[in-house]
């Protein structure tokens, strides 16, 4: 009886220890994330707000017509990064509501399309809010988890650096430090702040992202915004399907069909020459055999472009690995998937990764590419894909880039695309698609 009771107590102690350890790890991770935000938020918001105001003011002079689309692309990239970390870190989804801009639009059209988008002005209004309130709400959880260590250091003897015990040489919060006793009071205050931070930091960080959503979110109402986004993504999906059908028809007409017609003519000629000129018939037969092999290769490539067999048979992870093997740049693929997503989601993710990798090969000048694919079951399930290269950077969504097409493709599935690509690199393209695995 006593032994069983002891075992129960030990199990309860282990459970409590695990709970406390998990809470401490969560708090430490939250503090690190909040500290990153506290550093990035003011620098990014202030810089982008100043550049946006200057560029828009210069629009009447003509200079802003060229610079504004690039600056606003940076603003959208910064906002999309915040949307991404909001979903990843706290499960706060902030759907983008940007109106599409034609790829072939001239600078004038592109500039005024962007300025006529309500989402652009929400981004611009968000920047001053972010640089003040956003900074405070990001700094608070970080401060609650880091500031206590100053109190511990004072209590451990650091107070002697500031005073000889005869005067107040330092303040820790509202505690004047004049000797060992007051230093111990500072340590006690630090302990209270640390406990408060451990229990409240995740909620405070979530409050930061809820503030972001309150400004970046569309004012049309969630349902109306959802209808608008679905209408636009459906139109994009229809246009993409029509363009894909035209491409398939063109490839069949100009490629395999032409070869098969030529092969039929060769076979007709062979039939006429097989008795009169066997040598010539033999040459034409060899040519027909080569044409049939080339037609078969083109048909296989065409099928692979529609839906790769390896994707259908072995899933997204192996399909991306096969794609990486064909690249001229060394590519590492890390996959952590406990099952398979639906076929439409797998196809969208595969072709999105293919487009991002193609852009990296063509434009980045990278020596190495890393692809990370994993699925998180939290918040209904989320497929996350990150493609990173060590190239020169400078990638952005918009301005006719292939990433705009990727963003539209993911938008059909309520997915999100974020790009981090500072000048000099590296470039990191992150994609998220809500889905469950089977």
URFENLIN-V130460 format. One record per pair of residues at least 12 apart in sequence whose ideal C-beta (glycine too) atoms are under 10 Angstrom apart, sorted by the first residue. I is the first residue (numbers start at 1). J is the second residue. D is the distance in whole Angstrom. If there is no record, write none. Layout:
I_J_D, I_J_D
This chain:
20_198_9, 23_198_6, 23_199_8, 23_202_9, 24_198_6, 26_198_8, 26_201_8, 26_202_6, 27_141_9, 27_144_9, 27_145_6, 27_194_9, 27_195_10, 27_197_6, 27_198_4, 27_199_8, 27_200_9, 27_201_5, 27_202_7, 28_145_7, 28_198_9, 28_201_9, 29_89_9, 29_201_9, 29_202_9, 29_205_10, 30_89_8, 30_90_9, 30_141_6, 30_142_9, 30_144_10, 30_145_7, 30_197_9, 30_198_9, 30_200_10, 30_201_4, 30_202_5, 30_203_9, 30_204_8, 30_205_5, 30_206_9, 31_141_6, 31_142_5, 31_143_9, 31_144_8, 31_145_4, 31_146_6, 31_197_7, 31_198_9, 31_201_6, 31_202_10, 31_205_9, 32_142_8, 32_145_9, 32_146_10, 33_85_8, 33_88_9, 33_89_6, 33_90_9, 33_138_9, 33_141_9, 33_142_9, 33_201_9, 33_202_10, 33_205_7, 33_208_10, 34_89_9, 34_137_9, 34_138_5, 34_139_7, 34_140_8, 34_141_4, 34_142_4, 34_143_9, 34_144_9, 34_145_8, 34_146_9, 34_197_10, 34_201_7, 34_202_10, 34_204_8, 34_205_5, 34_208_8, 35_138_8, 35_139_8, 35_141_9, 35_142_4, 35_143_9, 35_145_9, 35_146_7, 36_85_9, 36_138_9, 36_142_9, 37_82_9, 37_85_8, 37_89_9, 37_130_10, 37_134_8, 37_135_8, 37_137_9, 37_138_4, 37_139_8, 37_141_9, 37_142_8, 37_205_8, 37_208_7, 37_209_9, 38_134_9, 38_135_6, 38_136_9, 38_137_9, 38_138_5, 38_139_4, 38_140_9, 38_141_9, 38_142_5, 38_143_8, 38_208_10, 39_135_10, 39_138_9, 39_139_10, 39_142_9, 40_78_9, 40_81_9, 40_82_9, 40_85_10, 40_135_10, 40_138_9, 41_78_10, 41_82_9, 41_130_6, 41_131_7, 41_132_10, 41_133_10, 41_134_5, 41_135_5, 41_136_10, 41_137_9, 41_138_5, 41_139_9, 41_208_9, 41_212_10, 42_130_8, 42_131_5, 42_132_9, 42_134_8, 42_135_5, 42_138_9, 42_139_9, 43_131_9, 43_135_10, 44_74_9, 44_75_9, 44_77_10, 44_78_5, 44_79_10, 44_81_9, 44_82_9, 44_127_9, 44_130_8, 44_131_9, 44_134_10, 45_75_10, 45_78_8, 45_82_10, 45_126_8, 45_127_5, 45_128_7, 45_129_9, 45_130_4, 45_131_4, 45_132_9, 45_134_7, 45_135_8, 46_127_8, 46_128_9, 46_130_9, 46_131_5, 46_135_10, 47_74_9, 47_78_9, 47_127_9, 47_131_10, 48_71_7, 48_72_9, 48_74_6, 48_75_5, 48_76_10, 48_77_9, 48_78_6, 48_79_9, 48_123_9, 48_124_9, 48_127_6, 48_130_9, 48_131_9, 49_75_8, 49_123_10, 49_124_7, 49_125_10, 49_126_9, 49_127_4, 49_128_6, 49_130_9, 49_131_7, 50_71_10, 50_127_9, 51_67_8, 51_68_10, 51_70_9, 51_71_5, 51_72_10, 51_74_7, 51_75_8, 52_64_10, 52_67_10, 52_68_8, 52_71_5, 52_72_7, 52_74_9, 52_75_6, 52_120_9, 52_123_9, 52_124_6, 52_127_7, 53_71_10, 53_124_8, 53_127_9, 54_67_8, 54_68_10, 54_71_8, 55_67_5, 55_68_5, 55_69_9, 55_70_8, 55_71_5, 55_72_8, 55_111_9, 56_68_6, 56_71_8, 56_72_9, 56_111_9, 56_115_7, 56_124_8, 59_111_7, 59_112_9, 59_115_8, 62_107_10, 62_108_10, 64_111_7, 64_115_10, 65_106_9, 65_107_5, 65_108_6, 65_109_10, 65_110_9, 65_111_5, 65_112_8, 66_107_5, 66_108_9, 66_110_10, 66_111_8, 67_107_9, 67_111_9, 68_107_9, 68_110_9, 68_111_5, 68_112_9, 68_114_7, 68_115_7, 68_120_10, 69_101_8, 69_105_9, 69_107_7, 69_109_10, 69_110_5, 69_111_6, 69_112_10, 69_113_9, 69_114_6, 69_115_9, 69_396_10, 69_398_7, 69_399_6, 70_107_10, 70_110_10, 70_111_10, 70_396_8, 70_398_9, 70_399_7, 71_114_10, 72_98_10, 72_110_9, 72_111_9, 72_114_5, 72_115_8, 72_117_9, 72_120_6, 72_123_8, 72_124_8, 72_398_8, 73_110_10, 73_114_8, 73_396_5, 73_397_6, 73_398_5, 73_399_6, 73_401_9, 73_404_10, 73_419_9, 74_396_7, 74_398_10, 75_114_10, 75_120_8, 75_123_5, 75_124_7, 75_126_9, 75_127_7, 76_96_8, 76_98_7, 76_114_9, 76_117_10, 76_119_8, 76_120_8, 76_123_6, 76_396_9, 76_397_7, 76_398_7, 76_407_10, 76_418_10, 76_419_9, 77_395_9, 77_396_6, 77_397_6, 77_398_9, 77_403_10, 77_417_10, 77_418_7, 77_419_6, 77_420_8, 77_421_8, 78_123_8, 78_126_10, 78_127_8, 78_130_9, 78_418_10, 78_420_9, 79_94_8, 79_96_8, 79_98_9, 79_119_9, 79_120_10, 79_122_9, 79_123_5, 79_124_10, 79_126_7, 79_127_9, 79_130_9, 79_212_9, 79_215_10, 79_216_6, 79_418_9, 80_94_9, 80_96_7, 80_98_9, 80_123_10, 80_216_10, 80_397_7, 80_407_9, 80_416_7, 80_417_7, 80_418_4, 80_419_7, 80_420_10, 80_430_9, 81_418_5, 81_419_8, 81_420_6, 81_428_10, 81_430_8, 82_94_7, 82_126_9, 82_130_8, 82_134_9, 82_208_9, 82_209_8, 82_212_6, 82_213_9, 82_216_8, 82_418_9, 83_95_8, 83_96_7, 83_209_9, 83_212_8, 83_213_9, 83_216_7, 83_416_6, 83_417_10, 83_418_7, 83_432_9, 84_384_9, 84_416_6, 84_417_9, 84_418_4, 84_419_10, 84_420_9, 84_430_6, 84_431_9, 84_432_7, 85_205_10, 85_209_8, 85_212_10, 85_418_9, 85_430_10, 86_205_10, 86_206_9, 86_208_9, 86_209_4, 86_210_9, 86_212_6, 86_213_7, 86_216_9, 86_416_10, 87_209_9, 87_376_10, 87_379_8, 87_382_7, 87_384_9, 87_416_7, 87_418_10, 87_432_6, 87_434_9, 88_376_8, 88_378_10, 88_379_10, 88_382_8, 88_384_7, 88_416_10, 88_418_10, 88_430_9, 88_432_8, 89_202_9, 89_205_7, 89_206_9, 89_208_10, 89_209_7, 90_202_7, 90_203_9, 90_205_6, 90_206_4, 90_207_9, 90_208_8, 90_209_5, 90_210_8, 90_379_10, 91_206_8, 91_209_9, 91_376_10, 91_378_7, 91_379_5, 91_380_9, 91_382_9, 92_205_10, 92_206_6, 92_207_10, 92_208_9, 92_209_4, 92_210_6, 92_211_10, 92_212_8, 92_213_6, 92_379_9, 93_209_10, 93_213_8, 93_217_10, 93_379_8, 93_380_10, 93_382_10, 93_414_9, 93_416_8, 93_432_9, 93_434_9, 94_209_8, 94_210_10, 94_212_6, 94_213_5, 94_214_10, 94_215_10, 94_216_5, 94_217_6, 94_218_10, 94_416_9, 95_213_9, 95_216_9, 95_217_8, 95_218_8, 95_222_9, 95_225_7, 95_226_8, 95_229_6, 95_411_9, 95_414_7, 95_416_8, 96_119_7, 96_123_10, 96_216_9, 96_218_9, 96_229_8, 96_397_10, 96_407_8, 96_411_8, 96_416_7, 96_417_9, 96_418_10, 97_117_9, 97_118_8, 97_119_5, 97_122_8, 97_216_9, 97_217_8, 97_218_5, 97_219_10, 97_220_8, 97_225_6, 97_226_10, 97_228_7, 97_229_6, 97_232_9, 98_114_9, 98_117_6, 98_118_10, 98_119_5, 98_120_8, 98_122_10, 98_123_9, 98_229_10, 98_232_9, 98_397_9, 98_398_9, 98_407_9, 98_411_9, 99_113_7, 99_114_9, 99_116_8, 99_117_5, 99_118_8, 99_119_7, 99_120_9, 99_228_9, 99_232_8, 100_113_9, 100_117_10, 100_232_7, 100_233_10, 100_235_9, 100_236_7, 100_398_10, 100_404_8, 100_407_9, 100_408_7, 100_411_9, 101_113_5, 101_114_7, 101_117_8, 101_398_7, 101_399_9, 101_400_9, 101_404_8, 102_400_9, 102_404_10, 103_398_9, 103_399_9, 103_400_4, 103_401_8, 103_402_9, 103_404_7, 103_405_8, 104_400_7, 105_399_10, 105_400_8, 107_399_10, 110_398_8, 110_399_8, 110_400_9, 114_398_8, 118_218_8, 118_219_8, 118_220_9, 119_216_8, 119_218_7, 119_225_10, 122_215_7, 122_216_6, 122_217_8, 122_218_7, 122_219_8, 123_215_9, 123_216_7, 125_215_6, 125_216_9, 126_211_9, 126_212_7, 126_213_10, 126_214_9, 126_215_4, 126_216_5, 126_217_10, 127_215_9, 128_215_10, 129_211_7, 129_212_8, 129_214_9, 129_215_5, 129_216_10, 130_208_9, 130_211_8, 130_212_7, 130_215_8, 130_216_9, 133_208_9, 133_211_6, 133_212_10, 133_215_9, 134_208_6, 134_209_9, 134_211_6, 134_212_7, 134_215_9, 135_208_9, 136_208_9, 136_211_10, 137_204_7, 137_205_8, 137_206_10, 137_207_6, 137_208_4, 137_209_9, 137_210_9, 137_211_6, 137_212_9, 138_204_9, 138_205_8, 138_207_10, 138_208_5, 138_209_10, 138_211_10, 138_212_10, 139_204_10, 139_208_9, 140_197_9, 140_200_9, 140_201_9, 140_204_5, 140_205_9, 140_207_9, 140_208_8, 141_197_7, 141_200_7, 141_201_4, 141_202_8, 141_203_9, 141_204_4, 141_205_5, 141_206_10, 141_207_9, 141_208_8, 142_197_9, 142_201_8, 142_204_9, 142_205_9, 143_193_8, 143_197_8, 143_201_10, 143_204_10, 144_193_6, 144_194_7, 144_195_9, 144_196_6, 144_197_3, 144_198_8, 144_199_10, 144_200_7, 144_201_6, 144_204_8, 145_193_9, 145_194_7, 145_196_10, 145_197_4, 145_198_7, 145_200_10, 145_201_6, 146_193_10, 146_194_9, 146_197_9, 147_172_9, 147_173_8, 147_189_10, 147_190_7, 147_193_6, 147_194_9, 147_197_8, 148_172_10, 148_186_10, 148_187_9, 148_189_8, 148_190_4, 148_191_7, 148_192_8, 148_193_5, 148_194_4, 148_195_9, 148_196_9, 148_197_7, 148_198_10, 149_190_7, 149_193_10, 149_194_8, 150_170_10, 150_172_6, 150_173_9, 150_186_8, 150_187_10, 150_190_7, 150_193_10, 151_172_5, 151_173_8, 151_175_8, 151_177_10, 151_183_8, 151_184_10, 151_185_9, 151_186_4, 151_187_5, 151_188_8, 151_189_6, 151_190_2, 151_191_7, 151_192_9, 151_193_7, 151_194_9, 152_183_10, 152_186_9, 152_187_5, 152_188_10, 152_190_5, 152_191_8, 152_194_9, 153_172_10, 153_183_9, 153_186_9, 153_187_9, 153_190_9, 154_170_7, 154_172_6, 154_175_9, 154_177_6, 154_180_10, 154_182_9, 154_183_5, 154_184_9, 154_185_9, 154_186_5, 154_187_7, 154_189_10, 154_190_8, 155_172_9, 155_177_10, 155_180_8, 155_182_10, 155_183_5, 155_184_5, 155_185_8, 155_186_6, 155_187_3, 155_188_8, 155_189_10, 155_190_7, 155_191_9, 156_183_8, 156_184_10, 156_187_8, 157_180_8, 157_183_8, 158_170_9, 158_177_9, 158_183_8, 158_186_10, 159_172_9, 159_177_5, 159_178_8, 159_179_7, 159_180_7, 159_181_10, 159_182_8, 159_183_4, 159_184_9, 159_186_8, 159_187_10, 160_177_10, 160_179_9, 160_180_9, 160_183_9, 162_177_6, 162_178_9, 162_183_10, 163_176_10, 163_177_7, 163_178_6, 163_179_7, 163_182_9, 163_183_9, 164_178_9, 164_179_9, 165_178_7, 165_179_4, 165_180_8, 165_181_10, 165_182_10, 165_183_10, 166_178_8, 166_179_9, 167_179_10, 168_182_8, 170_182_9, 170_183_9, 170_186_9, 171_186_9, 172_185_8, 172_186_4, 172_187_9, 172_189_7, 172_190_7, 173_185_10, 173_186_7, 173_189_6, 173_190_9, 173_192_10, 173_193_8, 174_186_10, 174_189_8, 175_187_10, 175_188_9, 175_189_6, 175_190_10, 226_414_9, 229_411_7, 229_412_10, 229_414_8, 230_411_9, 230_412_9, 230_414_9, 232_408_8, 232_411_8, 232_412_10, 233_408_7, 233_409_9, 233_410_9, 233_411_5, 233_412_4, 233_413_8, 233_414_8, 233_415_10, 234_411_10, 234_412_7, 235_408_10, 236_405_9, 236_407_10, 236_408_4, 236_409_8, 236_411_7, 236_412_7, 237_344_10, 237_348_10, 237_408_8, 237_409_8, 237_411_9, 237_412_5, 237_413_10, 239_408_9, 240_351_10, 240_405_8, 240_408_7, 240_409_7, 240_412_8, 244_305_9, 244_306_8, 247_302_9, 247_305_8, 247_306_10, 248_302_7, 248_303_10, 248_305_8, 248_306_7, 251_298_7, 251_299_9, 251_301_9, 251_302_6, 251_305_8, 252_298_9, 252_299_8, 252_302_7, 254_298_10, 255_294_9, 255_295_8, 255_297_10, 255_298_4, 255_299_8, 255_301_9, 255_302_7, 256_291_10, 256_294_9, 256_295_5, 256_296_8, 256_297_9, 256_298_5, 256_299_5, 256_300_10, 256_301_9, 256_302_7, 257_295_8, 257_298_10, 257_299_10, 258_291_10, 258_295_9, 258_298_10, 259_288_10, 259_290_10, 259_291_5, 259_292_8, 259_293_10, 259_294_6, 259_295_4, 259_296_9, 259_297_10, 259_298_7, 259_299_10, 260_291_8, 260_292_8, 260_295_6, 260_298_10, 260_299_10, 261_291_10, 261_295_10, 262_287_9, 262_288_8, 262_291_6, 262_295_9, 263_284_10, 263_287_9, 263_288_5, 263_289_9, 263_290_9, 263_291_4, 263_292_6, 263_294_9, 263_295_7, 264_288_9, 264_291_10, 265_284_10, 265_288_9, 266_281_10, 266_283_10, 266_284_5, 266_285_8, 266_286_10, 266_287_6, 266_288_4, 266_289_10, 266_291_7, 266_292_10, 267_284_8, 267_285_8, 267_288_6, 267_291_10, 267_292_10, 268_284_10, 269_281_8, 269_284_6, 269_285_10, 269_287_10, 269_288_9, 270_282_9, 270_283_9, 270_284_5, 270_285_6, 270_287_9, 270_288_7, 271_284_10, 273_285_10, 304_322_10, 305_351_9, 305_354_10, 306_347_9, 307_319_10, 307_343_8, 307_346_9, 307_347_6, 307_350_9, 307_351_10, 308_322_8, 308_323_8, 308_347_9, 308_350_7, 308_351_9, 308_354_9, 309_322_10, 310_322_5, 310_323_9, 310_350_10, 311_323_9, 311_343_9, 311_346_6, 311_347_7, 311_349_9, 311_350_5, 311_351_9, 312_343_8, 312_346_9, 312_347_9, 314_340_9, 315_335_9, 315_337_7, 315_339_9, 315_340_5, 315_341_8, 315_346_7, 315_350_10, 315_437_10, 316_335_8, 316_337_7, 316_340_7, 316_341_7, 316_345_9, 316_346_5, 316_347_9, 316_349_6, 316_350_6, 316_353_8, 316_373_7, 316_375_10, 316_383_8, 316_385_9, 317_333_8, 317_334_9, 317_335_4, 317_336_9, 317_337_6, 317_340_9, 317_346_10, 317_371_10, 317_373_6, 317_374_10, 318_333_9, 318_335_8, 319_346_8, 319_347_10, 319_349_9, 319_350_5, 319_353_9, 319_354_9, 320_333_6, 320_335_7, 320_349_8, 320_350_7, 320_353_6, 320_354_8, 320_357_9, 320_371_6, 320_373_7, 320_385_8, 320_387_10, 321_333_5, 321_335_7, 321_371_9, 321_373_10, 323_350_8, 323_351_10, 323_353_7, 323_354_6, 323_357_7, 323_358_10, 323_371_9, 324_353_9, 324_357_7, 324_369_8, 324_370_10, 324_371_7, 326_357_10, 327_357_6, 327_358_9, 327_360_9, 327_361_6, 327_369_7, 328_361_6, 329_357_9, 329_360_7, 329_361_6, 329_364_9, 329_365_10, 329_366_6, 329_367_7, 329_368_7, 329_369_6, 329_389_8, 329_390_10, 329_391_9, 330_366_9, 330_367_7, 330_368_5, 330_369_7, 330_370_10, 331_357_7, 331_360_9, 331_361_9, 331_366_10, 331_368_8, 331_369_4, 331_370_7, 331_371_7, 331_387_9, 331_389_9, 332_368_8, 332_369_7, 332_370_5, 332_371_7, 332_372_9, 332_388_10, 333_353_9, 333_369_9, 333_370_8, 333_371_5, 333_372_8, 333_373_7, 333_387_10, 334_370_7, 334_371_7, 334_372_5, 334_373_7, 334_374_8, 334_386_9, 335_371_8, 335_372_8, 335_373_5, 335_374_7, 335_375_10, 335_385_10, 336_372_8, 336_373_7, 336_374_4, 336_375_7, 336_376_10, 336_384_10, 337_373_7, 337_374_7, 337_375_5, 337_383_8, 337_437_7, 338_374_9, 338_375_7, 338_377_8, 338_437_6, 338_438_10, 339_375_8, 339_436_8, 339_437_3, 339_438_5, 340_375_10, 340_435_10, 340_437_6, 340_438_5, 341_375_8, 341_381_9, 341_383_6, 341_413_10, 341_433_8, 341_435_5, 341_436_7, 341_437_6, 341_438_8, 342_413_9, 342_435_7, 342_436_8, 342_437_9, 342_438_8, 344_412_8, 344_413_7, 344_435_9, 345_383_7, 345_410_10, 345_412_10, 345_413_6, 345_415_9, 345_433_6, 345_434_9, 345_435_5, 345_436_9, 345_437_10, 346_383_9, 346_433_10, 346_435_9, 347_409_9, 348_383_10, 348_406_9, 348_409_5, 348_410_7, 348_411_10, 348_412_7, 348_413_6, 348_415_7, 348_431_9, 348_433_7, 348_435_10, 349_373_8, 349_383_6, 349_385_6, 349_409_9, 349_410_8, 349_413_9, 349_415_8, 349_431_7, 349_433_6, 349_435_9, 350_385_10, 351_405_9, 351_406_8, 351_409_7, 352_385_7, 352_387_9, 352_403_9, 352_405_9, 352_406_5, 352_407_9, 352_409_6, 352_410_6, 352_413_10, 352_415_8, 352_417_8, 352_429_9, 352_431_6, 352_433_9, 353_371_7, 353_373_8, 353_385_6, 353_387_7, 353_406_9, 353_429_9, 353_431_8, 354_406_9, 355_387_10, 355_401_10, 355_402_5, 355_403_8, 355_405_7, 355_406_5, 355_409_8, 355_429_10, 356_369_9, 356_371_9, 356_385_9, 356_386_10, 356_387_5, 356_389_9, 356_395_9, 356_402_8, 356_403_7, 356_406_6, 356_417_9, 356_419_9, 356_427_9, 356_429_5, 356_430_10, 356_431_8, 357_369_7, 357_371_8, 357_387_7, 357_389_9, 357_429_10, 358_402_7, 359_387_9, 359_389_9, 359_391_10, 359_395_7, 359_401_7, 359_402_5, 359_403_7, 359_406_9, 359_427_9, 359_429_8, 360_387_7, 360_388_9, 360_389_5, 360_390_10, 360_391_7, 360_395_8, 360_427_7, 360_429_8, 361_389_9, 361_391_10, 362_402_9, 363_389_10, 363_391_8, 363_392_9, 363_394_8, 363_395_7, 363_401_9, 363_402_9, 363_427_9, 364_389_5, 364_390_8, 364_391_3, 364_392_6, 364_393_8, 364_394_9, 364_395_7, 364_421_9, 364_425_7, 364_426_9, 364_427_6, 365_389_9, 365_390_9, 365_391_5, 365_392_5, 365_393_10, 365_425_9, 366_388_9, 366_389_4, 366_390_5, 366_391_3, 366_392_8, 366_393_10, 366_425_8, 366_426_8, 366_427_8, 367_389_8, 367_390_6, 367_391_8, 368_388_9, 368_389_7, 368_390_5, 368_391_9, 368_426_9, 369_387_7, 369_388_7, 369_389_5, 369_390_8, 369_391_9, 369_427_10, 370_386_8, 370_387_7, 370_388_5, 370_389_8, 370_390_9, 370_426_9, 370_428_9, 371_385_7, 371_386_7, 371_387_5, 371_388_8, 371_389_10, 371_429_10, 372_384_8, 372_385_7, 372_386_5, 372_387_8, 372_388_8, 372_428_10, 372_430_9, 373_385_5, 373_386_8, 373_387_9, 373_431_9, 374_386_9, 375_433_10, 375_435_8, 375_436_9, 375_437_6, 376_432_9, 377_436_8, 377_437_8, 379_434_8, 380_434_6, 380_435_9, 380_436_7, 381_433_9, 381_434_7, 381_435_6, 381_436_4, 381_437_7, 382_415_10, 382_416_10, 382_432_6, 382_433_7, 382_434_6, 382_435_7, 382_436_10, 383_413_9, 383_415_8, 383_431_8, 383_432_7, 383_433_5, 383_434_8, 383_435_5, 383_436_9, 383_437_8, 384_416_10, 384_430_7, 384_431_7, 384_432_5, 384_433_8, 385_410_10, 385_415_10, 385_417_10, 385_429_8, 385_430_7, 385_431_4, 385_432_8, 385_433_8, 386_418_10, 386_420_10, 386_428_6, 386_429_7, 386_430_5, 386_431_8, 386_432_10, 387_419_10, 387_427_8, 387_428_7, 387_429_5, 387_430_8, 387_431_8, 388_420_9, 388_425_9, 388_426_6, 388_427_7, 388_428_5, 388_429_8, 388_430_9, 389_421_9, 389_425_7, 389_426_6, 389_427_5, 389_428_8, 389_429_9, 390_425_6, 390_426_5, 390_427_8, 391_421_9, 391_424_9, 391_425_5, 391_426_7, 391_427_6, 392_421_9, 392_423_8, 392_424_6, 392_425_5, 392_426_9, 392_427_8, 393_420_9, 393_421_5, 393_422_5, 393_423_5, 393_424_5, 393_425_4, 393_426_7, 393_427_5, 393_428_10, 394_421_6, 394_422_8, 394_423_6, 394_424_9, 394_425_8, 394_427_8, 395_419_6, 395_420_9, 395_421_4, 395_422_10, 395_425_9, 395_427_5, 395_428_9, 395_429_7, 396_419_6, 396_421_7, 396_427_10, 397_417_7, 397_418_9, 397_419_6, 397_421_10, 397_429_9, 398_419_10, 401_419_9, 403_417_7, 403_419_6, 403_421_10, 403_429_7, 404_417_9, 406_419_10, 406_429_8, 406_431_7, 407_419_9, 407_431_9, 409_431_10, 409_433_10, 410_431_6, 410_432_8, 410_433_6, 412_433_10, 413_432_10, 413_433_5, 413_434_7, 413_435_7, 414_432_9, 414_433_8, 414_434_6, 414_435_9, 415_431_6, 415_432_6, 415_433_4, 415_434_7, 415_435_9, 416_430_8, 416_431_7, 416_432_5, 416_433_8, 416_434_9, 417_429_7, 417_430_7, 417_431_5, 417_432_8, 417_433_10, 418_430_5, 418_431_8, 418_432_8, 419_431_10
